[in-house]
Amino acid sequence: MQYRTLGRTGIQVSTLALGAMNFGRIGRTTQDEATAVVDAALEAGINLIDTADMYGRGESEEMVGKAVAGRRDDIVLATKAGMPMGEERNQQGSSRRWLVTALDNSLRRLGVDHVDLYQIHRWDPNTGDEETLSTLTDLQRAGKIRYFGSSTFPAYRIVQAQWAARDGHLNRYVTEQPGYSILQRGVETHVLPVTEEYGLGVLVWSPLASGWLSGAIRAGREVTTSRSTFMPQRFDTTVPANRAKLDAVERLAKVADEAGLTMIQLALGFVTAHPAVTTALIGPRTLDHLHSQLAAADTVLSADVLDAIDSIVAPGLDLAPHEKSDTPPALLDPALRRR
């Protein structure tokens, strides 16, 4: 396992980190299975575990808390807040009212008195940066969080938050968690240059593109991945964007074969090769999944392989732009772009 410094925090984290979204009802994972995955990940040298309050409506945090009990100090523990956690309209977002409550709930579920990294799961257009940053600064000063970061923020919002922190004499986001894979390279255009400019640590999610780059999805095979059961539209190969992904996967498989790599090694080696990326979040449901992904821990892709990838999916290109989670609201809601 390799380690890198998380932005300018001085914290050393593994280049592969354990994402716990699949713990519980989402991945149909039991506590014993989740604990076994955590045990094996820590044994392999992973030292960062990332979860969120909305994963299984708190179930993932509870499972992570039980799995790390007794070894909290050996782990960089990260969670997120901001996505809806109930029917009540104020049980979401990044207002002071909600974040104070959400963090206390997360700490209770995790069974800890602080988290190392607290992340705003998505930019909240209804809440000002100063409101959110002042709340996070106060929670940090209270010792409940060590650092805070953003997740899937558009580049211009990352910049705006940095300016708001400076102008308000508040502490700032020190990390960003964007989606990034060979098939979805749009963050290379704006987000990653901005994170480099401001010295942010970067934890990338979905480096296997929801299983498209796992090796399990190939032309002529029935798609039977876990994600395809509850997100069928993203795996319907009659959809042009999905057809483009499948065509790219077939070409990438040849590159991997010629380099003596698995598709997983190619995919994880690609995202961790970018100088802006600190760590790639892997989200195994089973021990077998974990071990296949750990095989990429020391993968370093040659320049020839990286050039071959660029020839298949151009730098900065999203093959499925409609799947992005950081699209500015005005592009999705016509009312926001009409006088």
C-alpha positions in Angstrom: 0.0 0.0 0.0 1.2 3.5 -0.8 0.4 6.6 1.2 0.0 10.3 0.3 -0.6 13.5 2.3 -4.2 14.6 2.4 -4.0 18.0 0.9 -2.2 20.3 3.3 -3.4 18.6 6.5 -0.3 16.6 7.1 -2.4 13.4 7.5 -1.0 10.4 5.6 -3.7 8.3 4.0 -3.6 5.2 1.8 -4.0 5.6 -1.9 -7.0 3.2 -1.7 -9.6 4.0 0.9 -12.6 2.0 2.0 -16.0 3.4 1.0 -18.8 2.0 3.1 -21.8 2.8 1.0 -22.5 -0.9 0.4 -22.7 -1.7 4.1 -26.2 -2.6 5.0 -29.3 -2.5 2.9 -27.8 -0.9 -0.2 -25.3 -3.7 -0.7 -27.3 -6.3 1.3 -24.3 -6.7 3.6 -24.6 -8.1 7.1 -22.6 -6.8 10.1 -20.4 -9.8 10.1 -19.6 -9.3 6.4 -19.0 -5.6 6.9 -16.6 -6.3 9.8 -14.7 -8.9 7.8 -14.3 -6.4 4.9 -13.0 -3.7 7.4 -10.7 -6.2 9.0 -9.1 -7.3 5.7 -8.9 -3.7 4.5 -7.0 -2.5 7.6 -4.8 -5.6 7.4 -3.9 -4.6 3.9 -2.8 -1.1 4.9 -6.0 0.9 4.2 -6.3 3.5 6.9 -9.2 5.7 5.7 -12.8 4.7 5.9 -15.5 6.9 4.3 -19.2 6.7 5.0 -22.3 9.0 5.1 -25.4 9.5 7.2 -27.7 8.8 4.2 -26.2 5.4 3.3 -29.0 3.1 4.4 -30.4 6.0 6.5 -27.6 5.6 9.1 -27.1 1.9 8.8 -23.7 2.1 7.2 -22.4 4.4 10.0 -23.7 2.0 12.6 -22.0 -0.9 10.9 -18.7 1.0 10.5 -18.9 2.1 14.2 -19.2 -1.6 15.3 -16.5 -2.7 12.9 -13.9 -0.2 14.1 -14.7 -0.4 17.8 -11.5 -0.6 19.8 -9.2 0.6 17.1 -10.6 4.1 16.4 -7.2 5.8 16.7 -5.7 3.7 13.9 -8.3 5.0 11.4 -8.9 8.2 9.5 -12.7 8.3 9.8 -14.8 10.3 7.4 -18.5 10.8 7.0 -20.8 13.1 5.1 -24.1 15.0 5.7 -26.5 17.1 3.7 -28.6 14.6 1.8 -32.3 14.0 2.9 -32.5 12.0 6.1 -36.3 12.1 6.7 -39.6 13.5 5.4 -39.3 16.7 7.4 -38.1 19.4 5.0 -35.3 20.7 7.3 -33.7 17.2 7.8 -31.3 17.9 4.9 -29.0 20.6 3.5 -26.1 22.5 5.1 -27.8 24.9 7.5 -26.5 25.4 11.0 -29.8 24.0 12.3 -29.4 20.7 10.5 -25.6 20.2 10.5 -25.3 20.4 14.3 -28.1 17.8 14.7 -26.8 15.6 11.8 -23.3 15.5 13.2 -24.5 14.5 16.7 -26.5 11.7 15.1 -23.5 10.5 13.1 -21.3 10.5 16.1 -23.9 8.5 18.0 -24.3 5.9 15.3 -20.5 5.6 14.8 -19.9 5.4 18.6 -17.2 8.0 18.6 -16.7 11.5 20.0 -15.3 13.0 16.8 -14.7 12.3 13.1 -11.5 13.1 11.3 -13.2 14.5 8.1 -16.7 15.8 7.9 -17.9 16.4 4.4 -20.9 18.3 2.9 -22.3 15.6 0.6 -23.6 18.0 -2.1 -23.6 21.8 -2.5 -26.8 23.2 -1.0 -28.0 26.2 -3.2 -30.4 27.2 -0.4 -27.7 27.9 2.2 -25.0 30.6 2.0 -21.3 29.6 2.3 -20.8 31.7 5.4 -23.6 29.9 7.2 -22.2 26.5 6.5 -18.5 27.4 7.0 -19.2 29.2 10.3 -21.0 26.1 11.5 -18.3 23.8 10.5 -15.7 26.1 12.0 -17.6 26.0 15.3 -17.9 22.2 15.2 -14.2 22.0 14.6 -13.3 24.3 17.5 -15.6 22.2 19.7 -13.5 19.1 18.9 -16.3 17.2 17.1 -14.5 17.2 13.8 -10.9 17.5 12.9 -11.2 18.8 9.3 -14.0 19.4 6.9 -14.4 19.1 3.2 -16.9 19.2 0.3 -18.2 16.4 -2.0 -19.2 16.7 -5.6 -19.1 20.5 -5.7 -18.9 22.2 -9.1 -15.6 23.9 -9.5 -17.0 27.5 -9.2 -18.6 26.6 -5.9 -15.2 25.2 -4.6 -13.6 28.5 -5.5 -16.5 30.5 -4.0 -16.3 28.6 -0.7 -12.5 29.3 -0.5 -13.2 33.0 -1.0 -16.0 33.0 1.6 -13.7 31.4 4.2 -11.0 34.0 3.5 -13.4 36.9 3.6 -15.2 35.7 6.7 -12.0 34.7 8.6 -13.4 31.1 8.8 -11.8 27.8 8.4 -12.0 26.3 5.0 -12.7 23.1 3.1 -9.5 21.1 2.9 -10.8 18.2 0.7 -13.1 17.6 -2.2 -14.7 14.3 -3.1 -15.6 14.2 -6.8 -16.7 11.3 -9.1 -13.9 10.3 -11.4 -13.1 7.4 -13.6 -11.8 6.6 -17.1 -15.4 6.8 -18.4 -16.2 10.1 -16.6 -13.3 12.5 -16.9 -15.1 15.8 -16.8 -13.5 16.8 -13.5 -10.2 17.0 -15.2 -11.4 20.1 -17.0 -12.2 22.4 -14.0 -12.5 20.6 -10.6 -9.1 19.0 -10.4 -7.2 22.1 -11.5 -9.1 24.0 -8.8 -8.3 21.5 -6.1 -4.6 21.7 -7.1 -4.7 25.5 -7.0 -6.1 25.5 -3.4 -4.1 22.5 -2.1 -7.1 20.4 -1.4 -6.9 16.7 -0.8 -9.0 14.7 -3.3 -10.9 11.5 -2.5 -12.4 10.2 -5.7 -15.6 8.1 -5.7 -16.8 5.6 -8.3 -13.4 4.9 -9.9 -14.9 1.7 -11.3 -17.7 3.6 -12.8 -20.5 1.8 -10.9 -19.0 -1.6 -12.1 -18.5 -0.8 -15.7 -14.7 -1.0 -15.2 -14.8 -4.1 -12.9 -14.4 -6.6 -15.7 -17.9 -7.9 -15.2 -19.5 -5.9 -17.9 -18.5 -7.0 -21.4 -20.2 -7.2 -24.8 -22.4 -10.2 -25.3 -22.8 -10.8 -21.5 -25.9 -10.2 -19.5 -25.4 -7.4 -17.0 -25.9 -8.8 -13.5 -24.0 -6.4 -11.3 -25.6 -5.2 -8.0 -26.0 -1.6 -9.3 -27.8 -2.8 -12.4 -30.7 -4.1 -10.2 -31.6 -0.7 -8.8 -30.2 1.6 -11.5 -31.2 -0.4 -14.7 -31.3 2.8 -16.9 -27.5 3.2 -16.4 -26.8 -0.3 -17.8 -29.3 -0.4 -20.7 -27.1 -0.8 -23.7 -29.7 0.5 -26.1 -29.1 3.9 -24.5 -26.5 5.7 -26.7 -24.3 6.8 -23.7 -24.3 3.3 -22.3 -23.4 1.9 -25.8 -20.5 4.4 -25.9 -19.3 3.2 -22.4 -19.5 -0.5 -23.6 -17.5 0.3 -26.7 -14.9 2.0 -24.6 -14.8 -0.9 -22.1 -14.1 -3.3 -24.9 -11.2 -1.2 -26.2 -9.9 -0.7 -22.6 -10.0 -4.4 -22.0 -7.5 -4.9 -24.8 -5.2 -2.3 -23.3 -5.4 -4.0 -19.9 -4.7 -7.5 -21.5 -1.7 -6.2 -23.4 -0.3 -4.6 -20.2 -0.8 -7.7 -18.1 -3.4 -6.0 -15.9 -6.9 -6.6 -14.8 -9.6 -4.1 -15.7 -9.7 -3.1 -12.0 -6.0 -2.5 -11.9 -6.2 -0.4 -15.0 -9.2 1.7 -13.6 -7.7 2.3 -10.2 -4.2 2.8 -11.5 -5.6 5.5 -13.8 -7.3 7.6 -11.2 -4.5 7.4 -8.7 -2.0 8.5 -11.4 -3.5 12.0 -11.6 -1.3 14.3 -9.5 -4.4 16.0 -8.0 -5.8 12.7 -6.6 -4.9 11.6 -3.1 -6.9 8.5 -2.7 -9.5 6.4 -4.6 -12.6 5.1 -2.7 -13.4 1.5 -3.3 -16.8 0.1 -2.2 -16.6 -3.7 -2.0 -19.7 -5.6 -1.0 -17.7 -8.9 -0.3 -14.2 -10.0 0.6 -13.7 -11.3 -3.0 -14.5 -7.8 -4.3 -12.1 -6.3 -1.8 -9.2 -8.6 -2.7 -9.7 -8.0 -6.4 -9.5 -4.3 -5.8 -6.5 -4.5 -3.3 -4.6 -6.1 -6.1 -4.4 -2.6 -7.6 -2.8 -1.0 -4.5 0.6 -0.8 -6.0 -0.3 -0.5 -9.7 1.6 2.2 -11.5 0.6 2.6 -15.2 3.2 3.4 -17.8 3.1 6.4 -20.0 2.2 4.2 -22.9 -0.8 2.7 -21.1 -2.0 6.2 -20.0 -1.6 7.4 -23.6 -3.7 4.4 -24.8 -6.4 5.3 -22.4 -6.4 8.9 -23.6 -6.9 7.7 -27.2 -10.0 5.8 -26.1 -11.6 8.4 -23.8 -10.2 11.9 -24.3 -9.1 13.9 -21.3 -11.9 15.9 -19.8 -14.6 13.9 -21.5 -17.7 12.4 -19.8 -19.1 9.6 -21.8 -22.4 9.9 -19.8 -22.7 13.6 -18.9 -26.3 13.2 -17.8 -25.1 11.0 -14.9 -22.9 13.8 -13.4 -23.8 14.9 -9.9 -22.3 18.3 -9.9 -24.2 19.9 -12.8 -25.2 23.5 -12.0 -28.9 23.7 -11.1 -29.7 26.1 -14.0 -28.8 23.4 -16.5 -31.4 21.1 -15.0 -34.2 23.5 -14.2 -35.4 25.7 -17.1 -36.9 28.2 -14.7 -33.5 29.1 -13.5 -32.3 30.1 -17.0 -35.4 32.2 -18.0 -36.2 35.8 -17.2 
